[in-house]
Amino acid sequence: MVPWRTFLRSMMLGRKPEAVRWYGSSGLFRQLRRIARLSWEGDVIDARDWMQPNMLVYAKGEFSSQLDSAHWKEGEPDNPEDGAIWFDYVADTGDDWYATHDIAFLLHGDLWVDAEQGLTSGASVDTLRQGTPDLPRGKFLIFGGDTAYYVATAHTIRERVVDPFDTAYQQRYQDLSQPQPCPLLGLPGNHDWYDSLDGFGRLFRVRVSLAAAEGDQRRPHRQGPIVLQGYSPVQDASYFGLRLPWQWDLWAVDIQKDKGHIDARQIAFFTTIDRRRPESQVEPEPRKLILLNSIPAVESGRRDLFVEKELDRIVESADATLPKYQLRLDIAGDTHNYQRYDLGAETVTPGGKRIAVVAGGGGAFLHPTHNMPGALPVQKTYPTPEDSQRLSRKLLHPITMYRAGMVPYLLVILHIVLLWRLVAPQQAWSFIYVSPLVALYGISIGADFPPRRRKSAITIGALLGAIGAPALAYVILGTQQLFPAVMLSALLLISLVVFGAFAGGLRDVPSGHKSWAWALILAFAATEASLPYLPTLVVGIGQSAAGMSVAVAWSLVICALAPFLFGVYLWTSLNRIGGHRNEAFSALHYPGYKHFIRFKLEPDHLTGYVIGFDQPSTGKDPHPKAKLIDTFVL
């Protein structure tokens, strides 16, 4: 007999993971315990206390680890013969399979631009041409945080990162000789920390021999590292420093708001490596810094003072005998779009330059770039504000909200059950027969748990569905009193108000619009919660001759109206008062407008080429239609 899970998988053979659904799915429920644990205990559980970071020196085309001051001068970075070093940066990967695949396809090799357009914004990017490339493959690759979603476990990373990356690598070099593996580096985001850096460490930490563990059969699927074809990890901690030629430094700082601060060991590491420069470098020569962080210090036109203060503890606490940096680039992901800010000579030497870049377009759902709440001018965004606003109109279509996850479905089911209880109570008892479907869904959630917890998870899911659904139906439908139904409506009203107040409806709104935000939240919650009661204005409460037909007709209306009202609320909040920036576009889970940055490091400046695509490829055409989004020079 074929197991039912095997049968279902065979029916979905060849289907790639879509963008995760943030409004409820079995995958989200499965990972809630990890997210809750870090949220409650993040300031107590800190793996950084046990890490041994390494300072990596770029010499002869590769990195060597160095921290011993006795041998510091022996590890001087060498100057490449061609006078430049290329490297790549990508962040917020591991969501939609095809979007991640296209980013990987571009990262894996050389790129060419249209000869007539040159290296200008909007120029088309080709991956199949021969000859000297305009944008050579990076000598090393840096992941800037949030490796996979919902939680960057080993399984999720293999499914949503390794599989699309390896597939793209094989497609890219199917008729060509494969290049030498490039160094791979990573900086964790909050979704990596939700797994306590287990999956992150398996991908990015230096690989060691596990021959001694071969006999351990208890957890065979969790033994060993995660291998990304074409890349080799070189770091030993979640943060690192790179010494590059021409007085360039690259620091990757692991700062997490859940931890509340940068840990003392990390501060000591960065200040120590700054003091350990050879004597020849203590001279007042121009110093240049590339500062990587998983949380943007500048985003949506606003300064994050917490992040800025924490970064200053590292940058400003260096040895006073060393001059300030002349050039500084702050780059982070976490926000899933592209933004570039020119900060002038702030925090650098007079006549210097500082640029802040947000580049979280490696595959995760898109964040809006229009109606930004801050006043700081942005030099470039991707997508453009016009394209971002156009995409937001999709929220007005009920199908968009249904695709967002379980919440719209649960909302509709609750409305219909209450409706039938009010206008056709005798027929409402038929809803008790949906409890087996609820039990089946509970079983499907449990079946996705790890093998050692799967049986207990399936049992709990089945019991909750088989017992919880009939019990709730009895409370609502099994009494002549309307009090349970009214209380359920009141609970729904309160839940919608809480969602609006604490899930972004107030957080992102300018202070002058708070009263309008509250009015919008209350109007939405009251209208949504009152939907089942509107037909009672026509046929009254209780059994009537017209009750059955009204219940059927209004049930169909609710199927379209309930998600429509939800979408209208998110759209209005986003476009009129600047609220729900995260919640609105996570409902869209749009796979387009993805990007990464290919950097060219030279003695006196750093050039960033932002490469992206508006739409991901499909299974029929694996070659992404990319273009040059932006070019900036530091």
C-alpha positions as CSV (number, residue, x, y, z in Angstrom):
1,M,0.0,0.0,0.0
2,V,1.4,3.4,-0.9
3,P,1.6,5.8,2.1
4,W,-0.6,8.8,1.7
5,R,2.3,11.3,2.1
6,T,4.1,9.5,-0.8
7,F,1.0,9.7,-2.9
8,L,0.7,13.4,-2.3
9,R,4.3,14.0,-3.1
10,S,4.0,12.1,-6.3
11,M,1.1,14.3,-7.3
12,M,3.3,17.4,-6.7
13,L,6.4,16.0,-8.4
14,G,8.5,18.7,-9.9
15,R,6.8,21.5,-8.1
16,K,9.2,24.0,-6.6
17,P,8.7,25.8,-3.3
18,E,6.8,29.0,-3.7
19,A,7.2,32.1,-1.6
20,V,6.2,31.4,2.0
21,R,2.8,32.6,3.1
22,W,3.1,34.9,6.1
23,Y,-0.7,34.9,6.9
24,G,-0.7,31.3,8.0
25,S,0.5,28.0,6.7
26,S,1.5,24.6,8.0
27,G,5.2,25.6,7.6
28,L,4.7,28.7,9.7
29,F,2.9,26.8,12.5
30,R,5.7,24.3,12.5
31,Q,8.3,27.0,13.1
32,L,6.4,29.1,15.6
33,R,8.1,27.4,18.6
34,R,11.5,28.4,17.3
35,I,10.4,32.0,16.7
36,A,8.7,32.2,20.1
37,R,11.8,30.8,21.9
38,L,14.2,33.4,20.5
39,S,11.7,36.2,21.1
40,W,11.3,35.3,24.8
41,E,14.8,34.0,25.5
42,G,16.9,35.9,22.9
43,D,18.7,38.0,25.6
44,V,19.7,34.8,27.5
45,I,20.6,32.4,24.7
46,D,23.6,33.9,22.9
47,A,25.8,31.5,20.9
48,R,28.3,34.3,20.2
49,D,29.7,33.9,23.7
50,W,31.3,30.6,22.6
51,M,32.6,31.6,19.2
52,Q,36.2,31.9,18.1
53,P,36.2,34.6,15.3
54,N,38.9,34.8,12.7
55,M,40.5,37.7,10.8
56,L,40.8,36.7,7.2
57,V,43.6,38.2,5.0
58,Y,43.2,38.2,1.2
59,A,46.4,37.1,-0.4
60,K,47.1,35.3,-3.6
61,G,43.5,35.1,-4.5
62,E,42.3,33.4,-1.3
63,F,41.8,34.0,2.4
64,S,44.1,32.9,5.2
65,S,43.0,33.1,8.8
66,Q,45.1,35.2,11.2
67,L,44.8,36.6,14.7
68,D,48.2,36.0,16.2
69,S,49.9,39.4,16.5
70,A,53.3,37.7,16.3
71,H,52.7,36.8,12.7
72,W,50.6,39.8,11.8
73,K,53.1,41.3,9.4
74,E,53.5,38.1,7.5
75,G,49.9,38.2,6.4
76,E,49.9,41.4,4.4
77,P,47.2,41.5,1.7
78,D,48.8,41.4,-1.8
79,N,47.8,43.8,-4.6
80,P,46.2,41.9,-7.5
81,E,48.0,42.3,-10.8
82,D,44.9,43.6,-12.6
83,G,44.4,46.3,-10.0
84,A,40.9,45.2,-8.9
85,I,39.1,42.6,-6.8
86,W,35.5,41.6,-7.7
87,F,33.2,40.2,-5.0
88,D,29.5,39.6,-4.7
89,Y,26.9,40.4,-2.0
90,V,23.4,39.0,-1.6
91,A,20.9,39.0,1.3
92,D,17.5,37.6,2.2
93,T,17.6,34.5,0.0
94,G,15.8,31.2,0.3
95,D,12.1,32.0,-0.3
96,D,10.6,31.6,-3.8
97,W,12.6,28.9,-5.6
98,Y,12.7,30.5,-9.0
99,A,13.7,33.9,-7.7
100,T,16.5,32.3,-5.7
101,H,17.5,30.2,-8.7
102,D,17.8,33.3,-11.0
103,I,19.9,35.2,-8.4
104,A,22.2,32.1,-8.2
105,F,22.4,31.8,-12.0
106,L,23.7,35.4,-12.2
107,L,26.0,35.0,-9.2
108,H,27.7,31.8,-10.5
109,G,29.5,33.3,-13.5
110,D,30.6,36.2,-15.6
111,L,28.2,38.8,-16.9
112,W,28.1,41.0,-20.0
113,V,26.1,44.2,-20.6
114,D,24.8,45.5,-23.9
115,A,27.6,47.1,-25.8
116,E,25.6,50.2,-26.8
117,Q,24.2,50.9,-23.3
118,G,27.4,50.2,-21.4
119,L,27.6,50.1,-17.6
120,T,24.6,52.4,-17.1
121,S,21.4,51.9,-15.3
122,G,18.8,50.0,-17.3
123,A,21.4,48.2,-19.5
124,S,20.5,44.6,-20.2
125,V,22.7,41.9,-18.7
126,D,23.7,38.7,-20.6
127,T,25.0,35.5,-19.1
128,L,25.7,33.5,-22.3
129,R,28.2,35.7,-24.2
130,Q,31.9,34.8,-24.7
131,G,35.0,36.9,-24.4
132,T,36.1,39.4,-21.7
133,P,33.3,39.9,-19.3
134,D,32.1,43.4,-18.2
135,L,31.2,42.1,-14.8
136,P,33.5,39.1,-13.8
137,R,32.4,36.6,-11.3
138,G,33.2,37.6,-7.7
139,K,36.3,36.2,-6.1
140,F,34.2,35.5,-3.0
141,L,30.5,35.6,-2.1
142,I,28.9,37.1,1.0
143,F,25.4,36.3,2.2
144,G,24.1,39.2,4.2
145,G,21.5,37.6,6.5
146,D,18.2,35.7,6.6
147,T,19.5,32.7,4.6
148,A,16.1,31.0,4.3
149,Y,12.4,31.4,5.4
150,Y,10.5,31.0,7.6
151,V,13.4,29.7,9.7
152,A,16.8,28.9,8.3
153,T,16.9,25.3,9.5
154,A,19.1,22.8,7.8
155,H,16.1,21.4,5.9
156,T,14.9,24.8,4.8
157,I,18.3,25.9,3.6
158,R,18.7,22.7,1.6
159,E,15.3,23.0,0.0
160,R,15.2,26.8,-0.6
161,V,18.9,27.7,-1.1
162,V,21.1,24.7,-1.9
163,D,18.6,23.2,-4.4
164,P,18.1,26.3,-6.5
165,F,21.8,27.3,-6.2
166,D,23.1,23.9,-7.2
167,T,20.5,23.6,-10.1
168,A,21.6,27.0,-11.4
169,Y,25.3,26.0,-11.1
170,Q,24.8,22.8,-13.1
171,Q,22.8,24.7,-15.8
172,R,25.5,27.4,-16.0
173,Y,28.4,25.0,-16.4
174,Q,26.8,22.0,-18.1
175,D,28.9,22.5,-21.2
176,L,31.8,24.3,-19.6
177,S,34.6,23.5,-17.2
178,Q,33.7,24.4,-13.6
179,P,35.8,27.1,-11.9
180,Q,37.6,26.7,-8.7
181,P,35.3,27.0,-5.6
182,C,35.0,30.5,-4.3
183,P,35.2,31.5,-0.6
184,L,31.8,31.6,1.0
185,L,31.0,34.0,3.9
186,G,27.8,34.6,5.7
187,L,26.3,37.0,8.2
188,P,23.2,35.8,10.2
189,G,19.9,37.6,10.4
190,N,17.0,37.1,12.8
191,H,15.6,34.2,10.7
192,D,19.0,32.4,11.0
193,W,19.0,33.0,14.8
194,Y,15.5,31.5,15.1
195,D,17.3,28.1,14.5
196,S,20.0,29.1,17.0
197,L,22.4,29.3,14.0
198,D,22.4,25.5,13.5
199,G,21.5,25.7,9.8
200,F,23.6,28.8,9.4
201,G,26.7,27.1,10.9
202,R,26.3,24.0,8.7
203,L,26.4,26.2,5.6
204,F,29.0,28.9,6.5
205,R,31.3,27.5,9.1
206,V,34.6,25.9,8.1
207,R,34.0,22.2,7.4
208,V,35.6,19.6,9.6
209,S,35.9,15.9,9.2
210,L,33.0,14.0,10.8
211,A,34.5,10.5,10.4
212,A,34.2,9.9,14.1
213,A,30.4,10.4,13.9
214,E,29.8,8.0,11.0
215,G,28.5,5.3,13.4
216,D,25.9,7.6,15.0
217,Q,22.6,6.5,13.4
218,R,20.3,8.5,15.7
219,R,20.1,11.6,13.6
220,P,21.6,10.6,10.2
221,H,20.0,13.5,8.3
222,R,21.5,16.2,10.6
223,Q,25.1,14.9,10.5
224,G,27.5,16.9,8.4
225,P,27.7,20.3,6.8
226,I,25.5,21.8,4.1
227,V,27.5,21.9,0.9
228,L,26.9,24.7,-1.7
229,Q,28.3,23.6,-5.0
230,G,31.0,26.0,-6.3
231,Y,31.7,27.6,-2.9
232,S,33.8,26.8,0.2
233,P,33.2,28.3,3.7
234,V,36.1,30.0,5.4
235,Q,34.7,31.5,8.7
236,D,34.5,30.2,12.3
237,A,32.0,32.6,13.8
238,S,28.9,34.5,12.9
239,Y,31.0,37.7,12.5
240,F,34.3,38.2,10.8
241,G,36.8,40.7,9.5
242,L,38.5,40.8,6.1
243,R,41.8,42.6,5.4
244,L,41.8,43.5,1.8
245,P,44.5,45.3,-0.3
246,W,45.0,49.1,-0.5
247,Q,44.0,49.8,3.2
248,W,40.4,48.4,2.7
249,D,38.7,46.7,5.6
250,L,35.5,44.7,5.5
251,W,33.8,44.1,8.8
252,A,30.7,41.9,9.1
253,V,29.0,42.7,12.4
254,D,26.4,40.3,13.9
255,I,24.0,42.7,15.6
256,Q,20.6,41.4,16.6
257,K,17.8,43.5,18.2
258,D,16.6,40.3,20.0
259,K,19.9,40.2,21.7
260,G,19.7,43.8,22.7
261,H,23.3,44.7,21.9
262,I,26.6,43.7,20.3
263,D,28.3,41.3,22.6
264,A,31.5,42.3,24.4
265,R,33.6,39.6,22.7
266,Q,32.6,40.9,19.3
267,I,33.5,44.5,20.2
268,A,36.9,43.3,21.5
269,F,37.5,41.4,18.3
270,F,37.0,44.3,16.0
271,T,38.9,46.8,18.2
272,T,41.7,44.4,18.6
273,I,42.2,43.7,14.9
274,D,42.2,47.4,14.3
275,R,45.0,47.9,16.8
276,R,47.0,45.0,15.3
277,R,47.8,46.7,12.1
278,P,51.5,46.7,11.1
279,E,53.4,49.8,12.1
280,S,53.5,51.0,8.5
281,Q,49.7,51.2,8.5
282,V,49.5,53.4,11.6
283,E,50.6,56.3,9.5
284,P,47.8,58.8,8.7
285,E,47.1,57.2,5.4
286,P,43.6,56.9,3.9
287,R,41.6,54.1,5.5
288,K,38.5,52.6,3.9
289,L,35.8,50.5,5.5
290,I,33.0,48.3,4.2
291,L,30.7,47.7,7.1
292,L,28.2,44.8,6.8
293,N,25.3,44.5,9.1
294,S,22.1,42.4,9.1
295,I,19.9,45.4,10.2
296,P,19.9,48.7,8.1
297,A,21.1,51.8,9.9
298,V,19.2,53.9,7.4
299,E,16.0,52.5,5.9
300,S,12.8,54.0,4.4
301,G,14.3,57.5,4.8
302,R,14.8,57.1,8.6
303,R,17.8,56.6,10.8
304,D,17.8,53.6,13.2
305,L,19.4,55.2,16.2
306,F,19.8,51.8,18.0
307,V,21.7,50.3,15.2
308,E,23.8,53.4,14.6
309,K,24.7,53.6,18.3
310,E,25.7,49.9,18.4
311,L,27.9,50.3,15.2
312,D,29.6,53.3,16.7
313,R,30.7,51.1,19.6
314,I,32.9,49.2,17.1
315,V,33.9,51.9,14.6
316,E,34.4,54.7,17.1
317,S,36.1,52.7,19.8
318,A,39.2,51.9,17.8
319,D,42.7,53.0,18.8
320,A,42.8,56.8,19.0
321,T,46.2,56.9,17.2
322,L,44.5,55.6,14.1
323,P,42.8,58.2,11.8
324,K,39.2,58.0,10.9
325,Y,38.1,56.2,7.8
326,Q,38.1,58.3,4.6
327,L,35.5,56.1,2.8
328,R,32.8,54.1,4.5
329,L,30.0,51.9,3.0
330,D,27.2,50.6,5.3
331,I,25.3,47.8,3.7
332,A,22.6,45.6,5.1
333,G,19.6,43.4,4.0
334,D,16.6,42.6,6.2
335,T,14.4,45.1,4.2
336,H,13.5,43.4,0.9
337,N,14.2,46.1,-1.6
338,Y,17.1,48.3,-2.8
339,Q,17.7,51.7,-1.4
340,R,20.8,53.9,-1.6
341,Y,21.6,57.0,0.6
342,D,24.4,59.5,0.3
343,L,25.4,60.5,3.8
344,G,28.2,62.9,2.7
345,A,31.2,63.1,5.1
346,E,29.3,61.9,8.1
347,T,31.5,60.0,10.6
348,V,34.5,60.0,8.2
349,T,37.4,62.3,7.7
350,P,36.8,65.8,6.2
351,G,36.5,65.4,2.5
352,G,35.6,61.8,2.8
353,K,32.4,60.0,1.8
354,R,29.9,57.7,3.3
355,I,27.1,55.7,1.6
356,A,24.4,53.6,3.1
357,V,22.8,50.8,1.1
358,V,19.9,48.5,1.7
359,A,20.1,45.4,-0.5
360,G,17.7,42.6,0.7
361,G,16.6,41.4,-2.7
362,G,18.0,37.9,-2.8
363,G,14.7,36.1,-3.0
364,A,12.3,37.0,-0.2
365,F,9.0,38.8,-0.6
366,L,9.2,42.4,-1.7
367,H,8.9,45.5,0.6
368,P,7.4,48.7,-0.7
369,T,9.5,51.7,-1.8
370,H,6.8,54.3,-2.1
371,N,5.3,56.5,0.6
372,M,8.4,56.1,2.8
373,P,7.9,57.5,6.3
374,G,11.3,59.1,6.7
375,A,12.6,62.5,5.5
376,L,16.1,61.5,4.5
377,P,16.4,61.7,0.7
378,V,17.0,58.4,-1.1
379,Q,19.1,58.5,-4.3
380,K,17.9,55.3,-5.8
381,T,15.3,52.6,-5.1
382,Y,14.3,49.3,-6.7
383,P,11.5,48.9,-7.5
384,T,10.7,52.5,-8.4
385,P,8.1,54.2,-6.2
386,E,5.7,54.1,-9.1
387,D,6.1,50.4,-9.7
388,S,5.8,49.8,-5.9
389,Q,2.5,51.7,-5.8
390,R,1.2,49.9,-8.8
391,L,1.9,46.5,-7.2
392,S,0.0,47.6,-4.0
393,R,-3.2,47.7,-6.0
394,K,-3.2,43.9,-6.1
395,L,-4.3,44.0,-2.5
396,L,-7.7,45.1,-3.7
397,H,-8.3,41.8,-5.4
398,P,-9.8,39.1,-3.0
399,I,-7.7,36.3,-4.7
400,T,-4.5,38.1,-3.5
401,M,-5.6,37.9,0.1
402,Y,-6.6,34.2,-0.3
403,R,-3.1,33.5,-1.6
404,A,-1.6,35.2,1.4
405,G,-2.4,32.3,3.8
406,M,-4.9,30.8,6.1
407,V,-6.1,33.9,7.8
408,P,-8.6,35.0,5.1
409,Y,-10.0,31.4,4.9
410,L,-10.5,31.3,8.7
411,L,-12.1,34.7,8.6
412,V,-14.6,33.6,5.9
413,I,-15.4,30.3,7.7
414,L,-16.0,32.1,11.0
415,H,-18.3,34.7,9.3
416,I,-20.3,32.0,7.6
417,V,-20.8,29.9,10.7
418,L,-22.0,33.0,12.6
419,L,-24.2,34.0,9.8
420,W,-26.0,30.6,9.7
421,R,-26.3,30.6,13.4
422,L,-28.1,34.0,13.3
423,V,-30.5,33.6,10.3
424,A,-30.8,29.8,9.8
425,P,-29.9,28.1,13.2
426,Q,-31.5,24.7,12.4
427,Q,-29.4,24.2,9.2
428,A,-26.3,25.6,10.9
429,W,-25.8,22.2,12.7
430,S,-24.5,20.8,9.4
431,F,-21.2,22.7,9.9
432,I,-20.3,20.2,12.6
433,Y,-19.4,17.8,9.8
434,V,-16.4,19.8,8.7
435,S,-14.6,18.7,11.8
436,P,-13.0,15.7,9.9
437,L,-11.5,18.2,7.4
438,V,-10.0,20.2,10.3
439,A,-8.6,17.0,11.8
440,L,-7.1,16.1,8.4
441,Y,-5.4,19.5,8.2
442,G,-4.0,19.0,11.7
443,I,-2.6,15.6,10.6
444,S,-1.0,17.3,7.6
445,I,0.7,19.8,9.8
446,G,2.0,17.1,12.1
447,A,3.3,15.0,9.2
448,D,5.7,17.8,8.2
449,F,7.5,17.7,11.6
450,P,10.9,16.0,12.0
451,P,10.8,12.2,12.1
452,R,11.4,11.8,15.8
453,R,8.5,14.2,16.6
454,R,6.2,13.3,13.7
455,K,4.0,10.7,15.5
456,S,3.3,12.8,18.5
457,A,2.7,15.9,16.2
458,I,0.2,13.9,14.0
459,T,-1.6,12.7,17.1
460,I,-1.9,16.1,18.6
461,G,-3.0,17.6,15.3
462,A,-5.7,14.9,14.8
463,L,-7.0,15.3,18.3
464,L,-7.2,19.1,18.1
465,G,-9.1,18.8,14.8
466,A,-11.4,16.0,15.9
467,I,-12.2,17.4,19.3
468,G,-11.6,21.1,19.0
469,A,-13.8,21.7,16.0
470,P,-16.9,19.9,17.2
471,A,-16.5,21.5,20.6
472,L,-16.4,25.0,19.2
473,A,-19.3,24.2,16.9
474,Y,-21.3,23.0,19.9
475,V,-20.5,26.1,21.9
476,I,-21.7,28.3,19.0
477,L,-24.5,26.3,17.5
478,G,-25.7,24.0,20.3
479,T,-27.3,26.5,22.5
480,Q,-30.4,28.7,22.1
481,Q,-28.5,31.7,23.6
482,L,-26.8,34.1,21.3
483,F,-24.2,35.0,23.9
484,P,-21.4,32.6,22.6
485,A,-21.8,33.9,19.1
486,V,-21.7,37.5,20.3
487,M,-18.7,36.8,22.4
488,L,-16.9,35.2,19.4
489,S,-17.7,38.3,17.3
490,A,-16.3,40.5,20.1
491,L,-13.2,38.4,20.2
492,L,-12.8,38.8,16.5
493,L,-13.2,42.6,16.8
494,I,-10.5,42.7,19.5
495,S,-8.2,40.5,17.5
496,L,-8.5,42.8,14.4
497,V,-7.8,45.9,16.6
498,V,-4.8,44.2,18.1
499,F,-3.5,43.3,14.6
500,G,-3.9,46.8,13.4
501,A,-2.3,48.4,16.5
502,F,0.6,46.1,17.1
503,A,1.4,44.6,13.6
504,G,2.4,47.8,11.9
505,G,-0.7,49.9,11.7
506,L,0.7,52.4,14.1
507,R,4.5,51.7,14.2
508,D,5.3,53.1,10.8
509,V,2.8,55.9,10.8
510,P,4.1,59.5,11.3
511,S,3.1,61.0,14.6
512,G,0.8,63.5,13.0
513,H,-1.3,60.7,11.5
514,K,-1.8,58.5,14.6
515,S,-5.4,59.6,15.1
516,W,-6.2,58.8,11.5
517,A,-4.5,55.4,11.9
518,W,-6.7,54.6,15.0
519,A,-9.8,55.7,13.1
520,L,-8.9,53.4,10.2
521,I,-8.2,50.4,12.5
522,L,-11.5,50.8,14.4
523,A,-13.5,51.3,11.2
524,F,-12.0,48.2,9.6
525,A,-12.4,46.0,12.7
526,A,-16.0,47.0,13.2
527,T,-17.0,46.6,9.6
528,E,-15.3,43.2,9.3
529,A,-16.7,41.8,12.5
530,S,-20.3,43.0,11.6
531,L,-20.5,41.2,8.3
532,P,-22.5,38.2,9.7
533,Y,-25.0,40.5,11.4
534,L,-26.0,42.6,8.3
535,P,-28.6,40.2,6.9
536,T,-30.4,40.2,10.3
537,L,-31.5,43.8,9.4
538,V,-33.6,42.2,6.6
539,V,-34.8,38.8,8.0
540,G,-34.2,39.3,11.7
541,I,-32.5,36.8,14.1
542,G,-33.7,33.2,14.1
543,Q,-35.5,30.8,11.8
544,S,-37.6,32.4,9.1
545,A,-38.9,31.5,5.7
546,A,-36.4,33.7,4.0
547,G,-33.5,32.8,6.3
548,M,-32.2,29.8,4.3
549,S,-32.0,31.7,1.0
550,V,-30.5,34.8,2.6
551,A,-27.9,32.6,4.4
552,V,-26.8,31.0,1.1
553,A,-26.7,34.3,-0.8
554,W,-24.9,36.2,1.9
555,S,-22.4,33.4,2.4
556,L,-21.3,33.8,-1.3
557,V,-21.0,37.6,-0.7
558,I,-18.9,37.0,2.4
559,C,-16.5,34.8,0.4
560,A,-15.6,37.9,-1.7
561,L,-16.3,40.7,0.7
562,A,-14.3,39.5,3.8
563,P,-10.9,39.2,2.1
564,F,-11.7,42.4,0.0
565,L,-12.2,44.5,3.1
566,F,-8.9,43.1,4.6
567,G,-7.1,44.1,1.4
568,V,-8.7,47.5,1.3
569,Y,-7.6,48.1,4.9
570,L,-4.0,47.2,4.1
571,W,-4.0,49.2,0.9
572,T,-5.5,52.3,2.6
573,S,-3.1,52.1,5.6
574,L,-0.1,51.7,3.3
575,N,-0.9,54.3,0.7
576,R,-2.7,57.0,2.7
577,I,-1.0,57.0,6.2
578,G,2.1,54.9,5.7
579,G,1.2,52.0,7.9
580,H,1.5,48.2,7.5
581,R,4.5,48.4,5.1
582,N,5.6,44.8,6.1
583,E,2.1,43.3,6.4
584,A,0.8,44.7,3.1
585,F,3.5,43.5,0.9
586,S,4.0,40.2,2.7
587,A,0.4,39.5,1.7
588,L,1.4,40.0,-1.9
589,H,4.5,37.6,-1.5
590,Y,5.6,39.0,-4.9
591,P,8.6,37.1,-6.4
592,G,9.9,39.9,-8.7
593,Y,12.2,42.8,-8.3
594,K,15.1,40.7,-7.0
595,H,18.8,41.9,-7.0
596,F,22.3,41.4,-5.7
597,I,25.4,43.6,-5.8
598,R,28.7,42.9,-7.7
599,F,31.5,45.0,-6.3
600,K,34.7,46.1,-7.9
601,L,37.3,47.1,-5.3
602,E,40.2,49.3,-6.5
603,P,42.9,51.2,-4.7
604,D,41.0,54.5,-4.3
605,H,37.4,53.6,-4.7
606,L,34.7,51.0,-4.6
607,T,32.1,50.6,-7.3
608,G,28.9,48.7,-6.8
609,Y,26.9,47.3,-9.7
610,V,23.4,46.4,-8.6
611,I,22.0,43.6,-10.9
612,G,18.4,42.4,-10.8
613,F,15.3,41.4,-12.7
614,D,11.6,42.5,-12.6
615,Q,10.2,39.0,-13.0
616,P,11.8,35.6,-12.2
617,S,12.2,32.9,-14.9
618,T,10.1,29.8,-15.2
619,G,10.8,26.1,-15.6
620,K,10.6,26.4,-19.3
621,D,13.2,29.2,-19.6
622,P,15.8,29.0,-16.8
623,H,17.8,32.1,-18.1
624,P,16.9,35.2,-16.1
625,K,16.2,38.5,-18.0
626,A,18.5,40.7,-15.9
627,K,19.5,44.3,-16.1
628,L,21.7,46.8,-14.4
629,I,19.7,48.5,-11.7
630,D,22.1,51.0,-10.3
631,T,25.8,51.9,-10.3
632,F,27.4,53.8,-7.4
633,V,31.0,54.8,-6.6
634,L,32.4,55.3,-3.1
